[in-house]
Amino acid sequence: MNARLMYFCLLLFGASACRSTDVPSLSYESIITEEISVPVREDVRLPKIAFTPDVSALKPAGDTSPIRIVAYGGSYFAGFRNGGLFREGQLTSIPELIAHQMQLQTFESPLFQTEHGNGSGYYFFDKQASLPSWKKVTNQTAVISASPLQLLPFNGKRIDNIACPEGPVATADSSLFFFRYPKQKQYFAYLHRFFGKSGTEDNPFDFFADSLGAKTHVVLRFDDMDLWVGMALYSKQLRIEEILHSGYFTAKRIFIENNLEKGRKLVLYNIPDFLDFPFFHLFDVKKLSDGDIKRQTLTDSSLLIPNDRVKTLFAAKQNVLLQEEDILSESEVVGFRYTVQNILNKNATEAFAEQYNLPMVDLHALFKQVLRGDYRTEEGFFINPSFPSGNFFSDDGIHLTPIGNAVLANETIKTINKFYKTRIPLIDIEELSKVVK
């Protein structure tokens, strides 16, 4: 498997698609149709808040220090969208939106500089193509090296949004762990932009939350959905049980207990059913005729992963033999959904929320509601889950638009207000829709 395909398929869409090394004479239909230049947009000016927030309940009595929130998560918290991490996405990330509504004195994300604002590069879904394809933005990036991926460093000192792909389990030496899926070390390029310490005990959360002199009052913890999407895409190469051992749950329990001992408020998030996301439904097995290679071994519930081989098969240019990594079988789909809902969510996040009396944002139920077309904001603004014409999913079909991020930010604010007795205004998403793309 070409390392560049990993960068594309595994959440990131980060380079040209896979070429088969087994049959080099075949000519595949590329899912990347062209490279384009897009100017870095001016920084978004978020809508004014409806009233002055009251967040005093988040601090202990007598604490006069400024409220500090630390967000600890993966690509969703980082602002990853359209298959890349770039400045515009960072500035409309879920934690940034929450911080704006809380009117925090300081909330620092590891932003790309404006002149390199296209960050890792990103993708636009090619709406003119007859089959699912993307155009790649390649100008004004912060990419020093594409293979291995290396990005320009963030030069700031304090960071409150400690988020990158696989953030909650990443350390400086995470690329050495045996259970990472293939080529995962490329993704720690995002972590290494702002955390370059060495040693398996070095943890970016502890470093930024504990050691920089600013007291942390609230921790938002969104588990590493990135890891599980990667597991689904590479399920033939890695078994779930290699990650879901007791240490996975013990580490989360220790994290919760350590933060509670320090007097911090916590907010947990469960994981949505990501196999419902548009990315996994761009190529429909049911549209293959019975005569197509592999059709006889696929059920209607099988999922196809967008890549060159799958696109070539649907383009009917030649009879392409799909590989195991191109397909999620019906049994794998069932297995992953069971794992997410009954092990990761119920036995970990939901159980810990109940045990430690912590608030939890139910993303699993929220995404189901949005995907049913049954979600409107308090002002009646419709959240459209269709792809690529809707306003919820970004152009990679996995991550969210600024509107989608605002939905999750508002659900977080509702949870904090209800549980911790604060008064934080919700984002006016209809107004936000007028200033973002």
C-alpha positions in Angstrom: 0.0 0.0 0.0 1.5 3.3 -1.1 2.1 5.5 1.9 0.4 8.4 0.1 -2.9 6.6 0.0 -2.8 6.3 3.7 -2.6 10.0 3.9 -5.6 10.3 1.6 -7.9 7.5 2.9 -7.2 7.7 6.6 -9.2 10.8 7.3 -6.7 13.1 5.7 -6.9 12.8 1.9 -3.3 13.9 1.9 -1.8 12.9 -1.4 -2.4 11.2 -4.7 -4.1 7.8 -4.6 -2.8 4.3 -4.6 -1.2 2.6 -7.5 -1.1 -1.1 -7.5 2.4 -2.6 -7.3 1.1 -6.0 -8.1 -0.1 -5.2 -11.6 1.9 -2.1 -12.7 0.6 -2.3 -16.3 -2.9 -1.2 -15.3 -3.9 2.4 -15.7 -6.2 3.5 -12.9 -8.7 6.4 -12.7 -7.3 8.7 -10.1 -9.6 10.0 -7.4 -7.5 13.2 -7.5 -8.4 15.0 -10.7 -6.1 18.0 -10.5 -4.0 20.3 -8.3 -5.3 23.9 -7.8 -4.3 27.1 -6.1 -6.7 28.8 -3.6 -5.9 32.1 -1.8 -5.8 31.9 2.0 -9.0 33.6 3.1 -9.0 36.4 5.7 -9.7 35.3 9.2 -13.3 34.7 9.9 -15.1 37.2 12.2 -17.5 35.2 14.3 -21.0 36.6 15.1 -21.4 38.7 18.2 -22.6 36.8 21.3 -26.2 37.4 22.4 -25.4 38.2 26.0 -22.4 38.3 28.4 -21.7 34.8 29.6 -21.6 33.8 33.3 -19.0 31.1 33.8 -18.3 31.7 37.5 -19.5 28.3 38.4 -16.6 26.8 36.6 -14.1 28.1 39.2 -13.9 27.3 42.9 -14.9 30.0 45.4 -12.2 32.6 45.8 -10.4 31.8 42.6 -9.7 35.1 40.8 -7.7 33.7 37.9 -9.0 33.9 34.3 -11.1 31.0 33.2 -9.0 28.5 31.2 -10.4 25.7 29.1 -8.1 23.1 27.7 -9.4 21.0 24.8 -7.9 17.5 24.3 -8.8 15.6 21.2 -8.2 14.5 17.7 -8.9 15.9 14.2 -12.4 17.2 15.1 -11.1 19.4 17.9 -8.1 20.5 15.7 -10.4 21.9 13.0 -9.5 19.4 10.4 -11.8 19.6 7.4 -11.8 19.0 3.7 -9.2 16.4 4.1 -6.6 18.7 5.7 -5.7 21.0 8.5 -5.5 24.7 7.6 -5.9 28.0 9.3 -9.5 28.7 8.4 -10.5 25.3 9.8 -8.5 25.9 12.9 -10.2 29.2 13.6 -13.7 27.6 13.3 -12.9 24.5 15.3 -15.3 23.3 18.0 -13.1 24.5 20.9 -12.5 27.9 19.2 -16.2 28.4 18.8 -16.9 27.5 22.4 -14.1 29.8 23.6 -15.6 32.6 21.6 -19.0 32.1 23.2 -17.5 32.0 26.6 -15.5 35.2 25.8 -12.3 33.8 27.3 -9.5 36.2 27.8 -7.1 33.7 26.1 -7.6 30.6 24.1 -4.6 29.5 22.0 -4.7 27.0 19.1 -1.5 26.1 17.2 -2.5 28.1 14.2 -0.7 28.1 10.9 0.7 31.5 10.0 -1.4 33.4 7.4 1.3 33.1 4.7 1.2 29.3 5.1 -2.5 29.3 5.9 -3.4 26.4 3.6 -1.5 24.2 6.2 -1.2 20.6 5.1 -3.1 21.3 1.9 -6.7 20.3 1.5 -9.3 19.1 -1.0 -12.5 20.2 -2.8 -14.9 17.6 -3.8 -15.1 17.7 -7.7 -18.8 18.3 -8.3 -18.2 18.2 -12.1 -16.7 14.7 -12.1 -19.0 11.8 -13.1 -17.6 9.7 -10.2 -16.4 10.7 -6.7 -13.2 12.7 -7.1 -11.3 15.6 -5.5 -9.2 18.5 -6.4 -6.1 19.2 -4.2 -5.1 22.6 -3.0 -1.3 22.8 -3.0 -0.4 26.5 -2.7 0.7 28.4 0.4 1.0 25.3 2.5 3.2 24.7 5.6 4.5 21.4 4.2 8.3 21.1 4.4 8.4 17.5 3.3 5.6 15.3 1.9 7.3 12.0 2.5 7.7 11.7 5.4 5.2 14.5 6.2 6.8 17.4 8.0 5.1 20.7 8.7 6.4 24.1 9.7 6.5 24.3 13.5 4.2 26.4 15.7 6.3 28.9 17.5 3.9 29.9 20.3 4.5 28.8 23.9 1.0 28.3 25.4 -1.5 26.0 23.8 -5.1 25.5 25.0 -6.3 23.4 22.1 -4.2 20.3 22.3 -5.6 18.6 19.3 -4.2 16.7 16.4 -5.1 13.4 14.6 -5.0 10.7 17.4 -4.5 13.5 19.9 -5.7 11.8 23.1 -3.3 8.9 22.8 -0.4 10.6 21.1 3.0 11.2 22.7 6.3 12.2 21.2 7.2 8.6 20.7 3.8 7.2 19.7 5.1 6.3 16.3 7.1 3.5 18.0 4.0 1.7 19.3 3.4 -1.6 17.7 -0.4 -1.3 17.5 -0.5 1.8 15.3 -1.9 1.2 11.8 0.5 1.4 8.9 2.5 4.6 8.3 0.7 6.2 11.2 3.9 8.0 12.2 3.2 10.5 9.4 0.3 11.9 11.3 2.4 12.8 14.3 3.7 15.6 12.1 0.7 17.5 13.4 1.6 16.8 17.0 5.3 17.6 16.4 4.3 21.1 15.1 3.8 22.2 18.8 5.1 19.3 20.9 8.6 18.0 20.2 9.7 16.5 23.5 11.1 13.0 23.4 10.4 10.1 25.7 7.5 7.7 26.0 6.4 9.4 29.3 6.2 12.8 27.8 2.5 13.7 27.3 1.4 16.9 25.6 -1.7 17.3 27.8 0.3 17.3 31.0 2.9 19.6 29.5 0.5 22.3 28.4 -2.2 21.9 31.1 0.1 21.6 34.1 3.5 23.2 33.4 3.0 26.6 31.9 1.8 28.5 34.9 -1.9 29.1 33.8 -4.5 27.3 36.0 -6.8 24.9 34.0 -10.4 25.0 35.1 -12.2 22.9 32.4 -11.1 20.0 30.2 -13.0 19.0 27.1 -12.0 15.4 26.2 -13.0 14.0 22.8 -11.7 10.5 22.2 -9.6 9.6 19.2 -12.2 8.8 16.6 -9.4 9.1 14.1 -7.9 5.9 15.3 -11.2 4.0 14.8 -11.8 5.3 11.3 -8.3 4.2 10.5 -9.0 0.8 12.0 -12.0 0.5 9.7 -10.0 1.4 6.7 -7.2 -1.0 7.6 -9.2 -3.7 9.3 -7.5 -6.5 7.4 -4.1 -5.4 8.8 -5.0 -4.8 12.4 -7.3 -6.5 14.8 -9.5 -4.5 17.2 -8.3 -6.5 20.2 -4.8 -5.3 19.6 -5.9 -1.8 20.7 -9.0 -2.6 22.9 -7.0 -4.2 25.7 -7.4 -3.2 29.4 -4.8 -0.5 29.1 -6.9 1.5 26.7 -9.7 1.9 29.4 -7.3 2.2 32.3 -5.5 5.2 30.7 -8.8 7.0 30.3 -9.8 6.3 33.9 -6.5 7.6 35.2 -6.8 10.7 33.0 -10.3 11.4 34.5 -9.2 10.8 38.1 -6.0 12.9 37.8 -8.0 15.9 36.5 -10.7 15.6 39.1 -8.0 15.4 41.8 -6.8 18.8 40.5 -10.3 20.3 40.9 -11.0 20.5 37.2 -14.4 20.2 35.5 -14.5 17.7 32.7 -16.8 17.2 29.7 -16.7 13.9 27.9 -17.8 13.0 24.3 -18.8 9.7 23.0 -18.1 8.6 19.4 -20.6 8.8 16.5 -21.3 5.9 14.1 -18.8 7.0 11.6 -19.7 4.2 9.1 -22.9 6.3 8.5 -20.7 9.2 7.2 -20.8 10.1 3.5 -17.2 9.0 2.9 -18.2 5.3 3.3 -21.1 5.6 0.9 -19.7 7.4 -2.1 -19.5 4.1 -4.1 -22.6 1.9 -3.7 -22.1 -1.8 -4.0 -25.7 -2.1 -5.2 -24.7 -0.2 -8.4 -22.3 -3.0 -9.5 -23.9 -5.5 -11.8 -23.8 -9.2 -11.0 -21.2 -9.7 -13.7 -18.6 -7.4 -12.1 -15.6 -8.9 -10.4 -16.2 -9.3 -6.7 -19.9 -8.4 -6.9 -20.8 -12.0 -6.2 -18.8 -12.0 -3.0 -20.2 -8.6 -1.7 -23.5 -8.1 0.1 -25.6 -4.9 -0.3 -24.4 -3.9 3.2 -20.7 -4.1 2.3 -18.9 -0.7 2.1 -16.4 0.4 -0.5 -13.5 2.7 0.3 -13.0 5.5 -2.2 -9.6 5.0 -4.0 -8.2 4.5 -7.5 -9.1 0.9 -7.8 -12.7 1.3 -6.8 -13.2 4.4 -9.0 -11.7 2.5 -12.0 -14.0 -0.4 -11.4 -17.0 1.9 -11.5 -15.7 3.8 -14.5 -15.8 0.4 -16.3 -12.5 1.1 -17.9 -11.2 -2.3 -17.1 -12.1 -5.3 -15.0 -10.4 -4.4 -11.7 -9.9 -7.0 -9.0 -10.6 -5.2 -5.7 -8.2 -5.8 -2.8 -9.2 -6.6 0.8 -8.3 -3.0 1.9 -10.9 -1.7 -0.6 -13.8 -3.4 1.1 -15.5 -3.5 4.5 -17.6 -6.6 4.5 -21.0 -6.9 6.1 -19.5 -8.7 9.1 -16.9 -6.0 9.6 -19.5 -3.3 9.4 -21.5 -5.0 12.1 -18.4 -5.6 14.2 -17.2 -2.0 14.1 -20.7 -0.7 14.9 -20.9 -3.0 17.9 -17.5 -2.0 19.1 -18.3 1.8 18.9 -21.7 1.7 20.6 -21.3 -1.2 23.1 -17.7 -1.1 24.0 -16.2 2.4 23.4 -19.4 4.3 24.2 -21.4 2.3 26.8 -18.5 0.5 28.6 -16.1 3.4 28.5 -17.3 6.9 28.0 -20.9 6.5 29.2 -19.9 4.3 32.1 -17.2 6.7 33.2 -19.6 9.7 32.9 -22.0 7.9 35.2 -19.3 6.6 37.7 -17.6 10.0 38.1 -20.8 12.1 37.7 -19.5 13.9 34.6 -21.4 15.5 31.7 -21.3 13.8 28.4 -22.1 15.2 24.9 -23.9 12.4 23.1 -22.5 12.6 19.6 -23.7 9.1 18.7 -27.4 10.2 19.1 -26.7 13.7 17.7 -25.2 12.4 14.4 -28.1 9.9 14.0 -30.5 12.8 14.4 -28.6 15.0 11.9 -28.3 12.1 9.4 -32.1 11.5 9.6 -32.5 15.1 8.4 -34.2 15.9 11.7 -32.0 18.6 13.3 -32.8 22.3 13.4 -31.2 24.9 15.6 -33.2 26.8 18.2 -33.8 29.5 15.5 -35.1 26.9 13.1 -32.0 26.8 10.8 -31.9 23.4 9.0 -28.8 21.3 9.3 -28.5 19.5 6.0 -26.5 16.2 6.1 -26.5 15.6 2.4 -23.2 15.3 0.6 -21.6 17.2 -1.0 -24.4 19.9 -1.2 -25.3 20.0 2.5 -24.0 22.3 5.3 -22.9 19.7 7.9 -20.1 17.5 6.4 -17.1 19.0 4.8 -15.7 18.0 1.4 -13.9 14.9 2.7 -17.2 13.3 3.9 -15.8 12.6 7.4 -15.0 15.9 9.0 -17.4 18.8 9.5 -18.0 22.3 8.0 -17.9 25.3 10.3 -21.7 24.9 10.5 -21.2 21.3 11.6 -18.6 22.4 14.2 -21.0 25.0 15.5 -23.7 22.3 16.0 -21.3 20.3 18.1 -20.1 23.5 19.9 -23.7 24.4 20.8 -24.4 20.9 22.1 -21.3 21.2 24.3 -22.5 24.6 25.6 -25.9 23.2 26.4 -24.3 20.4 28.3 -22.0 22.7 30.3 -24.9 25.1 31.0 -27.2 22.3 32.3 -24.6 20.4 34.3 -22.4 23.1 35.7 -25.1 25.9 36.0 -23.4 28.4 33.7 -25.0 30.9 31.3 -23.1 30.7 28.0 -24.9 32.0 24.9 -25.4 29.6 22.0 -23.9 30.4 18.6 -26.4 31.9 16.1 -25.7 29.3 13.4 -27.8 31.1 10.8 -25.7 34.2 11.3 -22.5 32.1 11.2 -23.6 30.7 7.9 -23.4 34.2 6.4 -19.7 34.6 7.1 -18.3 31.1 6.5 -18.1 28.7 3.6 
